[in-house]
Amino acid sequence: MTIDLPTAFRIRHLRDESPTVRTFILDGALHAEPGQFVMVWIPRVNEKPFSLVDDAPITLTIARVGPFTEAAHWLREGDRLWVRGPYGRGFAPLPRPAVLVGGGYGAAPLAFLARRLRAQGVEVSVALGAKCARDLVLVERFQAAGCAVHPATEDGSLGHRGLATDVAARLLDKHPDAALYACGPEAMLERLARLCREWGTPGQFSMERLMKCGLGVCGSCDYGGLLVCRDGPVFSAEQVLGA
């Protein structure tokens, strides 16, 4: 087994997506597939996994939810972040219309996928869900890629009042030949997996778990006998319903 050492990159640009979510654009590139993740190290703080929003340049969207991400949000343009990877199995894009469903920060790996799909000429519709309008992230990135964006907010402050799964069902009704790709809360993914089974739609789902090593060694990301870091993080609808 080859264990990569972290490589230092400078933060070239910072962009606030919401009051608690910030996008970090670094001064280097990786060769990665949408859905793969990297381990980000801050010396004397910790190392955590993050999905790639893009691989060239390396782009990460980080929500301030704990000590590590709080430390990341203190960094400024020109400071360094250490990255190793990419790791895991990413999405396998299919040559058919795509419905992407992102819940909260789950929009991050889907933004990378959207750019790849659009580059292949695939029609992409995106359902983004959040509690309120200010919590929606990466909307402009999806729009810049040429996607049709359909927001859903629980308080009705923007787009559909309700859940992204409601919007996904409507989009699948409009595009019955589509493939569905999603990332977000586990309950949302399970609802979407059942929707895929009902519609006979191919579905791919990016799961989140606590991942400490990223290499399939520590076992901290067990998901029904599978390891999210090694066997995922992208799983099929059948795996989600069977896990």
PECORPE-V589164 format. One record per residue. N is the residue number from 1. OMEGA is omega in whole degrees, 0 to 359 (* if undefined). D_FIRST is the distance of its C-alpha to the first C-alpha in Angstrom with 1 decimal. Layout:
n = (N:N)
omega = (OMEGA:OMEGA)
d_first = (D_FIRST:D_FIRST)
This chain:
n = (1:2:3:4:5:6:7:8:9:10:11:12:13:14:15:16:17:18:19:20:21:22:23:24:25:26:27:28:29:30:31:32:33:34:35:36:37:38:39:40:41:42:43:44:45:46:47:48:49:50:51:52:53:54:55:56:57:58:59:60:61:62:63:64:65:66:67:68:69:70:71:72:73:74:75:76:77:78:79:80:81:82:83:84:85:86:87:88:89:90:91:92:93:94:95:96:97:98:99:100:101:102:103:104:105:106:107:108:109:110:111:112:113:114:115:116:117:118:119:120:121:122:123:124:125:126:127:128:129:130:131:132:133:134:135:136:137:138:139:140:141:142:143:144:145:146:147:148:149:150:151:152:153:154:155:156:157:158:159:160:161:162:163:164:165:166:167:168:169:170:171:172:173:174:175:176:177:178:179:180:181:182:183:184:185:186:187:188:189:190:191:192:193:194:195:196:197:198:199:200:201:202:203:204:205:206:207:208:209:210:211:212:213:214:215:216:217:218:219:220:221:222:223:224:225:226:227:228:229:230:231:232:233:234:235:236:237:238:239:240:241:242:243)
omega = (177:178:180:171:179:176:181:174:174:174:183:183:175:178:176:179:180:180:183:183:183:176:181:175:186:186:179:183:172:169:186:174:176:181:176:181:176:172:182:184:170:182:179:176:181:175:183:178:176:174:176:170:173:180:182:358:177:183:182:174:190:176:179:185:182:185:182:183:174:178:179:182:175:181:182:178:184:176:184:168:180:186:168:183:11:181:171:178:182:176:173:185:180:182:179:180:186:170:180:182:181:175:179:181:179:176:189:182:180:178:177:179:182:181:180:180:181:177:178:178:182:174:186:172:186:171:180:182:176:179:180:187:184:179:176:183:172:181:182:179:177:181:180:179:179:180:170:186:180:181:174:180:183:181:178:183:174:176:182:175:182:188:178:178:176:180:180:179:179:181:178:176:180:182:185:179:186:166:182:178:185:173:180:181:186:180:178:181:179:177:180:178:177:177:178:180:182:184:186:183:174:183:176:191:178:184:177:175:173:181:184:183:182:188:182:183:191:179:184:185:181:180:180:181:174:175:183:184:185:182:178:12:181:180:178:177:181:178:179:182:181:185:*)
d_first = (0.0:3.8:6.4:9.6:12.8:15.8:18.4:22.0:24.4:28.1:29.9:32.2:34.1:34.6:36.3:37.6:37.3:39.2:40.4:36.9:34.5:33.6:31.7:29.7:29.6:27.5:28.1:25.0:23.3:20.0:19.4:19.0:20.6:23.1:21.9:18.4:18.0:17.0:16.6:19.7:20.3:23.8:24.0:25.9:25.8:22.5:19.7:20.3:19.1:21.6:22.1:22.9:26.6:26.0:23.5:26.1:27.1:24.5:26.7:26.2:28.9:28.9:31.4:32.7:32.2:31.0:30.4:27.3:28.9:32.2:30.7:29.3:32.8:34.3:32.5:34.7:34.5:33.2:31.0:27.3:24.4:20.7:18.3:14.6:13.4:14.7:12.9:14.2:16.7:19.9:23.4:24.5:27.9:30.7:33.8:36.3:37.8:35.5:36.3:34.0:34.5:33.3:34.2:34.4:31.2:29.7:31.4:28.5:26.0:29.1:30.5:27.6:28.1:31.8:31.6:29.6:31.9:35.0:33.8:33.8:37.3:36.6:39.1:37.5:39.2:37.7:38.7:37.9:38.8:39.6:42.2:44.3:44.5:43.2:39.9:39.1:36.3:35.4:38.6:39.5:36.1:36.5:40.1:39.3:36.9:39.9:39.2:42.0:41.3:42.8:42.6:43.3:44.2:45.2:48.2:49.3:49.2:47.7:47.4:47.4:48.3:45.8:42.2:39.9:39.7:43.5:43.0:40.1:42.5:45.2:42.9:41.8:45.5:46.0:43.1:42.8:40.6:38.0:34.3:33.4:30.4:30.3:28.7:30.5:31.6:30.5:34.2:34.7:31.8:33.1:36.6:35.3:33.4:36.7:38.5:36.2:36.9:40.6:40.8:38.4:36.4:32.7:30.9:27.5:26.8:24.4:24.0:23.7:22.3:21.3:17.7:16.5:12.7:12.4:8.9:10.5:10.2:13.8:15.8:18.3:18.7:19.8:22.2:24.1:21.1:18.9:16.4:17.8:14.6:12.6:15.7:17.9:19.4:21.7:23.2:26.3:29.7:29.4:26.2:27.9:31.0:29.3:26.9)
